[in-house]
Amino acid sequence: MENKCSIFQKNMRCEICGKTTVFGNKVAHDRMYVNGRTPRKVKPNLHTVHLDTPNGRKKMTVCTRCMRKLPKGFPAGNS
């Protein structure tokens, strides 16, 4: 039985470009002074797409930028 974290980790990555979650800080400003920093997460905009490959139809997790780069009519159908 697979761990839930390993399943979550696999799905949060684009299978074409490898884009994944980025960590940084929110910076609170009061005029010109920095008041504080709190951690934040920026997640990629991922979608599950069925693609026709030479080996057959494959379900892939792809970011929207990679979806735009695919040739028109390339995905077999979005679901």
PDB file with SEQRES, HELIX, SHEET and CRYST1 records, atoms N, CA, C and O in Angstrom:
SEQRES   1 A   79  MET GLU ASN LYS CYS SER ILE PHE GLN LYS ASN MET ARG          
SEQRES   2 A   79  CYS GLU ILE CYS GLY LYS THR THR VAL PHE GLY ASN LYS          
SEQRES   3 A   79  VAL ALA HIS ASP ARG MET TYR VAL ASN GLY ARG THR PRO          
SEQRES   4 A   79  ARG LYS VAL LYS PRO ASN LEU HIS THR VAL HIS LEU ASP          
SEQRES   5 A   79  THR PRO ASN GLY ARG LYS LYS MET THR VAL CYS THR ARG          
SEQRES   6 A   79  CYS MET ARG LYS LEU PRO LYS GLY PHE PRO ALA GLY ASN          
SEQRES   7 A   79  SER                                                          
HELIX    1 AA1 LYS A    4  ASN A   11  1                                   8    
HELIX    2 AA2 THR A   64  LYS A   69  1                                   6    
SHEET    1 AA1 2 VAL A  22  ASP A  30  0                                        
SHEET    2 AA1 2 TYR A  33  VAL A  42 -1                                        
SHEET    1 AA2 3 GLY A  56  CYS A  63  0                                        
SHEET    2 AA2 3 LEU A  46  THR A  53 -1                                        
SHEET    3 AA2 3 PRO A  75  ASN A  78 -1                                        
CRYST1    1.000    1.000    1.000  90.00  90.00  90.00 P 1           1          
ATOM      1  N   MET A   1       0.832  -1.187   0.000  1.00  0.00           N  
ATOM      2  CA  MET A   1       0.000   0.000   0.000  1.00  0.00           C  
ATOM      3  C   MET A   1       0.876   1.250   0.000  1.00  0.00           C  
ATOM      4  O   MET A   1       1.795   1.374   0.810  1.00  0.00           O  
ATOM      5  N   GLU A   2       0.581   2.183  -0.923  1.00  0.00           N  
ATOM      6  CA  GLU A   2       1.410   3.378  -1.043  1.00  0.00           C  
ATOM      7  C   GLU A   2       1.030   4.409   0.011  1.00  0.00           C  
ATOM      8  O   GLU A   2      -0.122   4.484   0.438  1.00  0.00           O  
ATOM      9  N   ASN A   3       2.005   5.194   0.419  1.00  0.00           N  
ATOM     10  CA  ASN A   3       1.790   6.268   1.358  1.00  0.00           C  
ATOM     11  C   ASN A   3       1.047   7.412   0.656  1.00  0.00           C  
ATOM     12  O   ASN A   3       1.313   7.684  -0.515  1.00  0.00           O  
ATOM     13  N   LYS A   4       0.128   8.078   1.344  1.00  0.00           N  
ATOM     14  CA  LYS A   4      -0.626   9.172   0.736  1.00  0.00           C  
ATOM     15  C   LYS A   4       0.290  10.290   0.266  1.00  0.00           C  
ATOM     16  O   LYS A   4       0.029  10.904  -0.768  1.00  0.00           O  
ATOM     17  N   CYS A   5       1.358  10.565   1.004  1.00  0.00           N  
ATOM     18  CA  CYS A   5       2.275  11.638   0.637  1.00  0.00           C  
ATOM     19  C   CYS A   5       2.960  11.354  -0.694  1.00  0.00           C  
ATOM     20  O   CYS A   5       3.156  12.277  -1.484  1.00  0.00           O  
ATOM     21  N   SER A   6       3.327  10.113  -0.963  1.00  0.00           N  
ATOM     22  CA  SER A   6       4.003   9.792  -2.218  1.00  0.00           C  
ATOM     23  C   SER A   6       3.053   9.953  -3.393  1.00  0.00           C  
ATOM     24  O   SER A   6       3.474  10.378  -4.469  1.00  0.00           O  
ATOM     25  N   ILE A   7       1.766   9.620  -3.206  1.00  0.00           N  
ATOM     26  CA  ILE A   7       0.786   9.812  -4.270  1.00  0.00           C  
ATOM     27  C   ILE A   7       0.603  11.297  -4.523  1.00  0.00           C  
ATOM     28  O   ILE A   7       0.554  11.729  -5.675  1.00  0.00           O  
ATOM     29  N   PHE A   8       0.501  12.086  -3.453  1.00  0.00           N  
ATOM     30  CA  PHE A   8       0.320  13.532  -3.574  1.00  0.00           C  
ATOM     31  C   PHE A   8       1.523  14.159  -4.272  1.00  0.00           C  
ATOM     32  O   PHE A   8       1.357  15.031  -5.125  1.00  0.00           O  
ATOM     33  N   GLN A   9       2.722  13.729  -3.921  1.00  0.00           N  
ATOM     34  CA  GLN A   9       3.934  14.284  -4.510  1.00  0.00           C  
ATOM     35  C   GLN A   9       3.993  14.034  -6.009  1.00  0.00           C  
ATOM     36  O   GLN A   9       4.402  14.913  -6.767  1.00  0.00           O  
ATOM     37  N   LYS A  10       3.586  12.833  -6.449  1.00  0.00           N  
ATOM     38  CA  LYS A  10       3.634  12.511  -7.880  1.00  0.00           C  
ATOM     39  C   LYS A  10       2.696  13.406  -8.673  1.00  0.00           C  
ATOM     40  O   LYS A  10       3.051  13.878  -9.753  1.00  0.00           O  
ATOM     41  N   ASN A  11       1.498  13.642  -8.143  1.00  0.00           N  
ATOM     42  CA  ASN A  11       0.495  14.378  -8.883  1.00  0.00           C  
ATOM     43  C   ASN A  11       0.740  15.877  -8.907  1.00  0.00           C  
ATOM     44  O   ASN A  11       0.180  16.563  -9.763  1.00  0.00           O  
ATOM     45  N   MET A  12       1.542  16.410  -8.014  1.00  0.00           N  
ATOM     46  CA  MET A  12       1.774  17.846  -7.964  1.00  0.00           C  
ATOM     47  C   MET A  12       2.974  18.256  -8.813  1.00  0.00           C  
ATOM     48  O   MET A  12       3.662  19.221  -8.481  1.00  0.00           O  
ATOM     49  N   ARG A  13       3.231  17.547  -9.887  1.00  0.00           N  
ATOM     50  CA  ARG A  13       4.359  17.849 -10.776  1.00  0.00           C  
ATOM     51  C   ARG A  13       3.905  17.660 -12.211  1.00  0.00           C  
ATOM     52  O   ARG A  13       3.233  16.681 -12.534  1.00  0.00           O  
ATOM     53  N   CYS A  14       4.275  18.606 -13.077  1.00  0.00           N  
ATOM     54  CA  CYS A  14       3.966  18.472 -14.499  1.00  0.00           C  
ATOM     55  C   CYS A  14       4.865  17.386 -15.078  1.00  0.00           C  
ATOM     56  O   CYS A  14       6.076  17.391 -14.859  1.00  0.00           O  
ATOM     57  N   GLU A  15       4.268  16.458 -15.816  1.00  0.00           N  
ATOM     58  CA  GLU A  15       5.041  15.338 -16.359  1.00  0.00           C  
ATOM     59  C   GLU A  15       5.847  15.732 -17.595  1.00  0.00           C  
ATOM     60  O   GLU A  15       6.686  14.953 -18.046  1.00  0.00           O  
ATOM     61  N   ILE A  16       5.615  16.915 -18.149  1.00  0.00           N  
ATOM     62  CA  ILE A  16       6.366  17.346 -19.331  1.00  0.00           C  
ATOM     63  C   ILE A  16       7.547  18.232 -18.925  1.00  0.00           C  
ATOM     64  O   ILE A  16       8.691  17.937 -19.271  1.00  0.00           O  
ATOM     65  N   CYS A  17       7.274  19.318 -18.190  1.00  0.00           N  
ATOM     66  CA  CYS A  17       8.347  20.266 -17.854  1.00  0.00           C  
ATOM     67  C   CYS A  17       8.880  20.095 -16.431  1.00  0.00           C  
ATOM     68  O   CYS A  17       9.951  20.612 -16.114  1.00  0.00           O  
ATOM     69  N   GLY A  18       8.150  19.377 -15.567  1.00  0.00           N  
ATOM     70  CA  GLY A  18       8.624  19.156 -14.202  1.00  0.00           C  
ATOM     71  C   GLY A  18       8.291  20.291 -13.242  1.00  0.00           C  
ATOM     72  O   GLY A  18       8.833  20.343 -12.138  1.00  0.00           O  
ATOM     73  N   LYS A  19       7.401  21.204 -13.649  1.00  0.00           N  
ATOM     74  CA  LYS A  19       7.027  22.315 -12.774  1.00  0.00           C  
ATOM     75  C   LYS A  19       6.366  21.769 -11.521  1.00  0.00           C  
ATOM     76  O   LYS A  19       5.536  20.863 -11.597  1.00  0.00           O  
ATOM     77  N   THR A  20       6.737  22.324 -10.353  1.00  0.00           N  
ATOM     78  CA  THR A  20       6.236  21.832  -9.084  1.00  0.00           C  
ATOM     79  C   THR A  20       5.974  22.997  -8.135  1.00  0.00           C  
ATOM     80  O   THR A  20       6.127  24.154  -8.526  1.00  0.00           O  
ATOM     81  N   THR A  21       5.586  22.713  -6.910  1.00  0.00           N  
ATOM     82  CA  THR A  21       5.282  23.748  -5.916  1.00  0.00           C  
ATOM     83  C   THR A  21       6.535  24.535  -5.568  1.00  0.00           C  
ATOM     84  O   THR A  21       7.615  23.963  -5.418  1.00  0.00           O  
ATOM     85  N   VAL A  22       6.385  25.873  -5.439  1.00  0.00           N  
ATOM     86  CA  VAL A  22       7.487  26.762  -5.088  1.00  0.00           C  
ATOM     87  C   VAL A  22       7.170  27.377  -3.730  1.00  0.00           C  
ATOM     88  O   VAL A  22       6.031  27.767  -3.473  1.00  0.00           O  
ATOM     89  N   PHE A  23       8.170  27.466  -2.867  1.00  0.00           N  
ATOM     90  CA  PHE A  23       7.997  28.028  -1.543  1.00  0.00           C  
ATOM     91  C   PHE A  23       8.677  29.382  -1.465  1.00  0.00           C  
ATOM     92  O   PHE A  23       9.748  29.584  -2.038  1.00  0.00           O  
ATOM     93  N   GLY A  24       8.044  30.316  -0.747  1.00  0.00           N  
ATOM     94  CA  GLY A  24       8.620  31.645  -0.586  1.00  0.00           C  
ATOM     95  C   GLY A  24       8.026  32.316   0.638  1.00  0.00           C  
ATOM     96  O   GLY A  24       7.530  31.649   1.546  1.00  0.00           O  
ATOM     97  N   ASN A  25       8.079  33.634   0.654  1.00  0.00           N  
ATOM     98  CA  ASN A  25       7.558  34.400   1.773  1.00  0.00           C  
ATOM     99  C   ASN A  25       6.602  35.472   1.299  1.00  0.00           C  
ATOM    100  O   ASN A  25       6.829  36.104   0.267  1.00  0.00           O  
ATOM    101  N   LYS A  26       5.516  35.682   2.062  1.00  0.00           N  
ATOM    102  CA  LYS A  26       4.678  36.861   1.901  1.00  0.00           C  
ATOM    103  C   LYS A  26       5.362  37.950   2.703  1.00  0.00           C  
ATOM    104  O   LYS A  26       5.765  37.714   3.841  1.00  0.00           O  
ATOM    105  N   VAL A  27       5.499  39.133   2.134  1.00  0.00           N  
ATOM    106  CA  VAL A  27       6.159  40.228   2.828  1.00  0.00           C  
ATOM    107  C   VAL A  27       5.125  41.310   3.094  1.00  0.00           C  
ATOM    108  O   VAL A  27       4.544  41.861   2.159  1.00  0.00           O  
ATOM    109  N   ALA A  28       4.894  41.617   4.369  1.00  0.00           N  
ATOM    110  CA  ALA A  28       3.946  42.657   4.762  1.00  0.00           C  
ATOM    111  C   ALA A  28       4.677  43.989   4.793  1.00  0.00           C  
ATOM    112  O   ALA A  28       5.739  44.108   5.405  1.00  0.00           O  
ATOM    113  N   HIS A  29       4.098  45.005   4.123  1.00  0.00           N  
ATOM    114  CA  HIS A  29       4.718  46.327   4.054  1.00  0.00           C  
ATOM    115  C   HIS A  29       3.827  47.351   4.736  1.00  0.00           C  
ATOM    116  O   HIS A  29       2.604  47.315   4.595  1.00  0.00           O  
ATOM    117  N   ASP A  30       4.442  48.262   5.472  1.00  0.00           N  
ATOM    118  CA  ASP A  30       3.759  49.433   5.991  1.00  0.00           C  
ATOM    119  C   ASP A  30       4.530  50.629   5.458  1.00  0.00           C  
ATOM    120  O   ASP A  30       5.563  51.017   6.004  1.00  0.00           O  
ATOM    121  N   ARG A  31       4.015  51.198   4.395  1.00  0.00           N  
ATOM    122  CA  ARG A  31       4.689  52.240   3.628  1.00  0.00           C  
ATOM    123  C   ARG A  31       6.033  51.725   3.159  1.00  0.00           C  
ATOM    124  O   ARG A  31       6.074  50.857   2.286  1.00  0.00           O  
ATOM    125  N   MET A  32       7.137  52.221   3.700  1.00  0.00           N  
ATOM    126  CA  MET A  32       8.427  51.756   3.190  1.00  0.00           C  
ATOM    127  C   MET A  32       9.102  50.746   4.110  1.00  0.00           C  
ATOM    128  O   MET A  32      10.231  50.331   3.848  1.00  0.00           O  
ATOM    129  N   TYR A  33       8.425  50.347   5.185  1.00  0.00           N  
ATOM    130  CA  TYR A  33       9.024  49.430   6.140  1.00  0.00           C  
ATOM    131  C   TYR A  33       8.440  48.028   5.985  1.00  0.00           C  
ATOM    132  O   TYR A  33       7.254  47.857   5.701  1.00  0.00           O  
ATOM    133  N   VAL A  34       9.294  47.041   6.176  1.00  0.00           N  
ATOM    134  CA  VAL A  34       8.849  45.644   6.129  1.00  0.00           C  
ATOM    135  C   VAL A  34       8.423  45.255   7.536  1.00  0.00           C  
ATOM    136  O   VAL A  34       9.207  45.349   8.481  1.00  0.00           O  
ATOM    137  N   ASN A  35       7.153  44.809   7.672  1.00  0.00           N  
ATOM    138  CA  ASN A  35       6.621  44.464   8.991  1.00  0.00           C  
ATOM    139  C   ASN A  35       6.860  43.022   9.372  1.00  0.00           C  
ATOM    140  O   ASN A  35       7.105  42.730  10.542  1.00  0.00           O  
ATOM    141  N   GLY A  36       6.797  42.126   8.430  1.00  0.00           N  
ATOM    142  CA  GLY A  36       6.980  40.729   8.775  1.00  0.00           C  
ATOM    143  C   GLY A  36       6.908  39.860   7.540  1.00  0.00           C  
ATOM    144  O   GLY A  36       6.493  40.305   6.470  1.00  0.00           O  
ATOM    145  N   ARG A  37       7.312  38.627   7.700  1.00  0.00           N  
ATOM    146  CA  ARG A  37       7.288  37.661   6.608  1.00  0.00           C  
ATOM    147  C   ARG A  37       6.621  36.400   7.100  1.00  0.00           C  
ATOM    148  O   ARG A  37       6.905  35.916   8.195  1.00  0.00           O  
ATOM    149  N   THR A  38       5.720  35.867   6.269  1.00  0.00           N  
ATOM    150  CA  THR A  38       5.086  34.599   6.585  1.00  0.00           C  
ATOM    151  C   THR A  38       5.265  33.669   5.399  1.00  0.00           C  
ATOM    152  O   THR A  38       5.252  34.124   4.255  1.00  0.00           O  
ATOM    153  N   PRO A  39       5.431  32.385   5.646  1.00  0.00           N  
ATOM    154  CA  PRO A  39       5.662  31.464   4.535  1.00  0.00           C  
ATOM    155  C   PRO A  39       4.441  31.328   3.639  1.00  0.00           C  
ATOM    156  O   PRO A  39       3.304  31.425   4.101  1.00  0.00           O  
ATOM    157  N   ARG A  40       4.686  31.104   2.359  1.00  0.00           N  
ATOM    158  CA  ARG A  40       3.598  30.863   1.410  1.00  0.00           C  
ATOM    159  C   ARG A  40       4.022  29.812   0.402  1.00  0.00           C  
ATOM    160  O   ARG A  40       5.210  29.548   0.219  1.00  0.00           O  
ATOM    161  N   LYS A  41       3.020  29.207  -0.258  1.00  0.00           N  
ATOM    162  CA  LYS A  41       3.240  28.176  -1.271  1.00  0.00           C  
ATOM    163  C   LYS A  41       2.587  28.643  -2.554  1.00  0.00           C  
ATOM    164  O   LYS A  41       1.459  29.134  -2.528  1.00  0.00           O  
ATOM    165  N   VAL A  42       3.275  28.501  -3.678  1.00  0.00           N  
ATOM    166  CA  VAL A  42       2.693  28.793  -4.981  1.00  0.00           C  
ATOM    167  C   VAL A  42       2.622  27.472  -5.726  1.00  0.00           C  
ATOM    168  O   VAL A  42       3.645  26.869  -6.048  1.00  0.00           O  
ATOM    169  N   LYS A  43       1.377  27.023  -5.999  1.00  0.00           N  
ATOM    170  CA  LYS A  43       1.184  25.732  -6.646  1.00  0.00           C  
ATOM    171  C   LYS A  43       0.968  25.909  -8.141  1.00  0.00           C  
ATOM    172  O   LYS A  43       0.347  26.889  -8.551  1.00  0.00           O  
ATOM    173  N   PRO A  44       1.457  24.999  -8.964  1.00  0.00           N  
ATOM    174  CA  PRO A  44       1.248  25.093 -10.405  1.00  0.00           C  
ATOM    175  C   PRO A  44      -0.197  24.778 -10.775  1.00  0.00           C  
ATOM    176  O   PRO A  44      -0.878  24.045 -10.059  1.00  0.00           O  
ATOM    177  N   ASN A  45      -0.661  25.328 -11.885  1.00  0.00           N  
ATOM    178  CA  ASN A  45      -2.012  25.080 -12.380  1.00  0.00           C  
ATOM    179  C   ASN A  45      -1.973  23.802 -13.216  1.00  0.00           C  
ATOM    180  O   ASN A  45      -1.645  23.841 -14.401  1.00  0.00           O  
ATOM    181  N   LEU A  46      -2.311  22.669 -12.593  1.00  0.00           N  
ATOM    182  CA  LEU A  46      -2.187  21.364 -13.242  1.00  0.00           C  
ATOM    183  C   LEU A  46      -3.548  20.801 -13.623  1.00  0.00           C  
ATOM    184  O   LEU A  46      -4.541  21.012 -12.927  1.00  0.00           O  
ATOM    185  N   HIS A  47      -3.579  20.081 -14.740  1.00  0.00           N  
ATOM    186  CA  HIS A  47      -4.786  19.411 -15.207  1.00  0.00           C  
ATOM    187  C   HIS A  47      -4.431  18.004 -15.649  1.00  0.00           C  
ATOM    188  O   HIS A  47      -3.310  17.746 -16.086  1.00  0.00           O  
ATOM    189  N   THR A  48      -5.387  17.098 -15.534  1.00  0.00           N  
ATOM    190  CA  THR A  48      -5.200  15.735 -16.007  1.00  0.00           C  
ATOM    191  C   THR A  48      -5.722  15.660 -17.438  1.00  0.00           C  
ATOM    192  O   THR A  48      -6.867  16.025 -17.705  1.00  0.00           O  
ATOM    193  N   VAL A  49      -4.880  15.186 -18.357  1.00  0.00           N  
ATOM    194  CA  VAL A  49      -5.210  15.137 -19.779  1.00  0.00           C  
ATOM    195  C   VAL A  49      -4.901  13.741 -20.298  1.00  0.00           C  
ATOM    196  O   VAL A  49      -3.915  13.127 -19.891  1.00  0.00           O  
ATOM    197  N   HIS A  50      -5.744  13.238 -21.198  1.00  0.00           N  
ATOM    198  CA  HIS A  50      -5.489  11.968 -21.864  1.00  0.00           C  
ATOM    199  C   HIS A  50      -4.780  12.258 -23.183  1.00  0.00           C  
ATOM    200  O   HIS A  50      -5.314  12.970 -24.033  1.00  0.00           O  
ATOM    201  N   LEU A  51      -3.579  11.707 -23.355  1.00  0.00           N  
ATOM    202  CA  LEU A  51      -2.788  11.949 -24.556  1.00  0.00           C  
ATOM    203  C   LEU A  51      -2.572  10.649 -25.317  1.00  0.00           C  
ATOM    204  O   LEU A  51      -2.393   9.587 -24.721  1.00  0.00           O  
ATOM    205  N   ASP A  52      -2.591  10.749 -26.644  1.00  0.00           N  
ATOM    206  CA  ASP A  52      -2.283   9.594 -27.477  1.00  0.00           C  
ATOM    207  C   ASP A  52      -0.778   9.550 -27.708  1.00  0.00           C  
ATOM    208  O   ASP A  52      -0.209  10.467 -28.301  1.00  0.00           O  
ATOM    209  N   THR A  53      -0.141   8.494 -27.244  1.00  0.00           N  
ATOM    210  CA  THR A  53       1.296   8.312 -27.409  1.00  0.00           C  
ATOM    211  C   THR A  53       1.528   7.113 -28.323  1.00  0.00           C  
ATOM    212  O   THR A  53       0.588   6.365 -28.596  1.00  0.00           O  
ATOM    213  N   PRO A  54       2.745   6.912 -28.800  1.00  0.00           N  
ATOM    214  CA  PRO A  54       3.022   5.729 -29.634  1.00  0.00           C  
ATOM    215  C   PRO A  54       2.727   4.405 -28.917  1.00  0.00           C  
ATOM    216  O   PRO A  54       2.433   3.399 -29.562  1.00  0.00           O  
ATOM    217  N   ASN A  55       2.808   4.413 -27.584  1.00  0.00           N  
ATOM    218  CA  ASN A  55       2.538   3.203 -26.803  1.00  0.00           C  
ATOM    219  C   ASN A  55       1.062   3.044 -26.463  1.00  0.00           C  
ATOM    220  O   ASN A  55       0.685   2.065 -25.817  1.00  0.00           O  
ATOM    221  N   GLY A  56       0.220   3.984 -26.882  1.00  0.00           N  
ATOM    222  CA  GLY A  56      -1.205   3.933 -26.564  1.00  0.00           C  
ATOM    223  C   GLY A  56      -1.631   5.195 -25.842  1.00  0.00           C  
ATOM    224  O   GLY A  56      -0.859   6.144 -25.702  1.00  0.00           O  
ATOM    225  N   ARG A  57      -2.858   5.189 -25.390  1.00  0.00           N  
ATOM    226  CA  ARG A  57      -3.405   6.347 -24.710  1.00  0.00           C  
ATOM    227  C   ARG A  57      -2.897   6.388 -23.276  1.00  0.00           C  
ATOM    228  O   ARG A  57      -2.899   5.374 -22.578  1.00  0.00           O  
ATOM    229  N   LYS A  58      -2.451   7.597 -22.828  1.00  0.00           N  
ATOM    230  CA  LYS A  58      -1.867   7.720 -21.504  1.00  0.00           C  
ATOM    231  C   LYS A  58      -2.481   8.920 -20.773  1.00  0.00           C  
ATOM    232  O   LYS A  58      -2.695   9.976 -21.368  1.00  0.00           O  
ATOM    233  N   LYS A  59      -2.757   8.746 -19.491  1.00  0.00           N  
ATOM    234  CA  LYS A  59      -3.286   9.817 -18.657  1.00  0.00           C  
ATOM    235  C   LYS A  59      -2.106  10.543 -18.015  1.00  0.00           C  
ATOM    236  O   LYS A  59      -1.302   9.926 -17.317  1.00  0.00           O  
ATOM    237  N   MET A  60      -2.000  11.855 -18.252  1.00  0.00           N  
ATOM    238  CA  MET A  60      -0.860  12.626 -17.752  1.00  0.00           C  
ATOM    239  C   MET A  60      -1.331  13.849 -16.981  1.00  0.00           C  
ATOM    240  O   MET A  60      -2.400  14.397 -17.252  1.00  0.00           O  
ATOM    241  N   THR A  61      -0.520  14.267 -16.019  1.00  0.00           N  
ATOM    242  CA  THR A  61      -0.751  15.509 -15.297  1.00  0.00           C  
ATOM    243  C   THR A  61       0.133  16.568 -15.930  1.00  0.00           C  
ATOM    244  O   THR A  61       1.358  16.446 -15.933  1.00  0.00           O  
ATOM    245  N   VAL A  62      -0.503  17.624 -16.476  1.00  0.00           N  
ATOM    246  CA  VAL A  62       0.221  18.612 -17.278  1.00  0.00           C  
ATOM    247  C   VAL A  62      -0.162  20.010 -16.810  1.00  0.00           C  
ATOM    248  O   VAL A  62      -1.320  20.255 -16.471  1.00  0.00           O  
ATOM    249  N   CYS A  63       0.806  20.931 -16.790  1.00  0.00           N  
ATOM    250  CA  CYS A  63       0.509  22.320 -16.443  1.00  0.00           C  
ATOM    251  C   CYS A  63      -0.104  23.022 -17.660  1.00  0.00           C  
ATOM    252  O   CYS A  63       0.019  22.549 -18.790  1.00  0.00           O  
ATOM    253  N   THR A  64      -0.759  24.145 -17.414  1.00  0.00           N  
ATOM    254  CA  THR A  64      -1.474  24.827 -18.487  1.00  0.00           C  
ATOM    255  C   THR A  64      -0.517  25.383 -19.540  1.00  0.00           C  
ATOM    256  O   THR A  64      -0.887  25.467 -20.711  1.00  0.00           O  
ATOM    257  N   ARG A  65       0.672  25.754 -19.166  1.00  0.00           N  
ATOM    258  CA  ARG A  65       1.635  26.255 -20.151  1.00  0.00           C  
ATOM    259  C   ARG A  65       2.019  25.153 -21.140  1.00  0.00           C  
ATOM    260  O   ARG A  65       2.124  25.404 -22.340  1.00  0.00           O  
ATOM    261  N   CYS A  66       2.226  23.940 -20.642  1.00  0.00           N  
ATOM    262  CA  CYS A  66       2.549  22.812 -21.522  1.00  0.00           C  
ATOM    263  C   CYS A  66       1.347  22.422 -22.379  1.00  0.00           C  
ATOM    264  O   CYS A  66       1.510  21.980 -23.517  1.00  0.00           O  
ATOM    265  N   MET A  67       0.129  22.587 -21.831  1.00  0.00           N  
ATOM    266  CA  MET A  67      -1.066  22.314 -22.626  1.00  0.00           C  
ATOM    267  C   MET A  67      -1.133  23.254 -23.817  1.00  0.00           C  
ATOM    268  O   MET A  67      -1.543  22.848 -24.905  1.00  0.00           O  
ATOM    269  N   ARG A  68      -0.736  24.504 -23.627  1.00  0.00           N  
ATOM    270  CA  ARG A  68      -0.750  25.486 -24.715  1.00  0.00           C  
ATOM    271  C   ARG A  68       0.307  25.159 -25.776  1.00  0.00           C  
ATOM    272  O   ARG A  68       0.118  25.446 -26.957  1.00  0.00           O  
ATOM    273  N   LYS A  69       1.416  24.559 -25.346  1.00  0.00           N  
ATOM    274  CA  LYS A  69       2.498  24.232 -26.285  1.00  0.00           C  
ATOM    275  C   LYS A  69       2.186  23.017 -27.151  1.00  0.00           C  
ATOM    276  O   LYS A  69       2.779  22.846 -28.216  1.00  0.00           O  
ATOM    277  N   LEU A  70       1.247  22.161 -26.697  1.00  0.00           N  
ATOM    278  CA  LEU A  70       0.897  20.981 -27.473  1.00  0.00           C  
ATOM    279  C   LEU A  70       0.238  21.407 -28.780  1.00  0.00           C  
ATOM    280  O   LEU A  70      -0.455  22.423 -28.810  1.00  0.00           O  
ATOM    281  N   PRO A  71       0.440  20.648 -29.869  1.00  0.00           N  
ATOM    282  CA  PRO A  71      -0.211  20.987 -31.134  1.00  0.00           C  
ATOM    283  C   PRO A  71      -1.732  20.937 -30.999  1.00  0.00           C  
ATOM    284  O   PRO A  71      -2.270  20.192 -30.180  1.00  0.00           O  
ATOM    285  N   LYS A  72      -2.410  21.737 -31.810  1.00  0.00           N  
ATOM    286  CA  LYS A  72      -3.871  21.812 -31.737  1.00  0.00           C  
ATOM    287  C   LYS A  72      -4.477  20.440 -32.063  1.00  0.00           C  
ATOM    288  O   LYS A  72      -4.084  19.805 -33.041  1.00  0.00           O  
ATOM    289  N   GLY A  73      -5.405  19.998 -31.265  1.00  0.00           N  
ATOM    290  CA  GLY A  73      -6.040  18.710 -31.458  1.00  0.00           C  
ATOM    291  C   GLY A  73      -5.208  17.536 -30.974  1.00  0.00           C  
ATOM    292  O   GLY A  73      -5.583  16.386 -31.204  1.00  0.00           O  
ATOM    293  N   PHE A  74      -4.081  17.795 -30.305  1.00  0.00           N  
ATOM    294  CA  PHE A  74      -3.212  16.707 -29.847  1.00  0.00           C  
ATOM    295  C   PHE A  74      -3.830  15.915 -28.700  1.00  0.00           C  
ATOM    296  O   PHE A  74      -3.798  14.685 -28.741  1.00  0.00           O  
ATOM    297  N   PRO A  75      -4.404  16.573 -27.660  1.00  0.00           N  
ATOM    298  CA  PRO A  75      -5.006  15.751 -26.607  1.00  0.00           C  
ATOM    299  C   PRO A  75      -6.221  14.998 -27.142  1.00  0.00           C  
ATOM    300  O   PRO A  75      -6.996  15.535 -27.933  1.00  0.00           O  
ATOM    301  N   ALA A  76      -6.378  13.763 -26.707  1.00  0.00           N  
ATOM    302  CA  ALA A  76      -7.502  12.955 -27.156  1.00  0.00           C  
ATOM    303  C   ALA A  76      -8.809  13.455 -26.560  1.00  0.00           C  
ATOM    304  O   ALA A  76      -9.879  13.200 -27.112  1.00  0.00           O  
ATOM    305  N   GLY A  77      -8.732  14.157 -25.452  1.00  0.00           N  
ATOM    306  CA  GLY A  77      -9.915  14.700 -24.797  1.00  0.00           C  
ATOM    307  C   GLY A  77      -9.596  15.070 -23.386  1.00  0.00           C  
ATOM    308  O   GLY A  77      -8.860  14.353 -22.708  1.00  0.00           O  
ATOM    309  N   ASN A  78     -10.128  16.166 -22.925  1.00  0.00           N  
ATOM    310  CA  ASN A  78      -9.873  16.599 -21.561  1.00  0.00           C  
ATOM    311  C   ASN A  78     -10.920  16.002 -20.643  1.00  0.00           C  
ATOM    312  O   ASN A  78     -12.120  16.101 -20.899  1.00  0.00           O  
ATOM    313  N   SER A  79     -10.452  15.381 -19.570  1.00  0.00           N  
ATOM    314  CA  SER A  79     -11.385  14.882 -18.558  1.00  0.00           C  
ATOM    315  C   SER A  79     -10.706  14.774 -17.232  1.00  0.00           C  
ATOM    316  O   SER A  79     -11.329  14.370 -16.250  1.00  0.00           O  
TER     317      SER A  79                                                      
END                                                                             
